[in-house]
Amino acid sequence: MLDGAAEPGGAVVPLGDVWGREAERPQERLRAAGSWRERFEIADAALARRYEAGRTVDPAYLAKV
């Protein structure tokens, strides 16, 4: 996990539940990608942008857990 965060316990959570509306564009790009390589590049870039911007988990998601 990133920064030594606790394990999520095997739960699968939709990206939109964690990132909110910011998940829409990367998800659209991932669906349209033509290869696994392209998908990994999209995911890597989205995670890097979010990390560099100092973005955290959507507070609405944290209220649910």
C-alpha positions as CSV (number, residue, x, y, z in Angstrom):
1,M,0.0,0.0,0.0
2,L,1.1,3.6,-0.5
3,D,2.8,5.3,2.5
4,G,2.3,2.2,4.7
5,A,-1.5,2.6,4.8
6,A,-3.4,-0.2,6.4
7,E,-4.6,-3.1,4.2
8,P,-8.2,-2.6,3.0
9,G,-9.2,-6.1,4.1
10,G,-9.8,-7.3,0.5
11,A,-12.7,-5.0,-0.1
12,V,-13.3,-4.0,-3.7
13,V,-14.6,-0.4,-3.9
14,P,-15.6,1.6,-7.0
15,L,-13.1,4.3,-7.8
16,G,-15.9,6.9,-7.8
17,D,-16.6,6.0,-4.1
18,V,-13.0,6.9,-3.2
19,W,-12.2,9.7,-5.6
20,G,-15.7,11.2,-6.2
21,R,-16.3,12.9,-9.5
22,E,-12.5,13.0,-10.2
23,A,-12.7,9.3,-11.1
24,E,-14.9,9.9,-14.2
25,R,-12.2,11.0,-16.7
26,P,-9.6,8.3,-15.9
27,Q,-12.4,5.7,-16.0
28,E,-13.5,6.8,-19.4
29,R,-9.9,6.8,-20.7
30,L,-9.3,3.3,-19.2
31,R,-12.5,1.9,-20.9
32,A,-11.3,3.4,-24.3
33,A,-7.7,2.1,-24.0
34,G,-6.7,-0.4,-26.6
35,S,-4.1,-2.3,-24.6
36,W,-3.0,-3.2,-21.1
37,R,0.1,-1.1,-21.5
38,E,-2.1,2.0,-22.3
39,R,-4.3,1.2,-19.3
40,F,-1.3,1.0,-16.9
41,E,0.0,4.3,-18.4
42,I,-3.3,6.0,-17.8
43,A,-3.6,4.6,-14.2
44,D,0.0,5.6,-13.5
45,A,-0.5,9.2,-14.7
46,A,-3.8,9.6,-12.8
47,L,-2.3,8.4,-9.6
48,A,0.8,10.6,-10.1
49,R,-1.4,13.7,-10.7
50,R,-3.5,13.0,-7.6
51,Y,-0.4,12.4,-5.5
52,E,1.4,15.6,-6.7
53,A,-1.7,17.6,-6.1
54,G,-1.9,16.4,-2.5
55,R,-5.3,14.9,-3.1
56,T,-6.8,12.6,-0.4
57,V,-9.7,10.2,-0.3
58,D,-13.1,11.8,-0.9
59,P,-14.4,12.8,2.6
60,A,-17.9,11.5,1.8
61,Y,-16.3,8.0,1.4
62,L,-14.5,8.3,4.7
63,A,-17.8,9.1,6.4
64,K,-19.2,5.8,5.2
65,V,-16.4,3.6,6.5
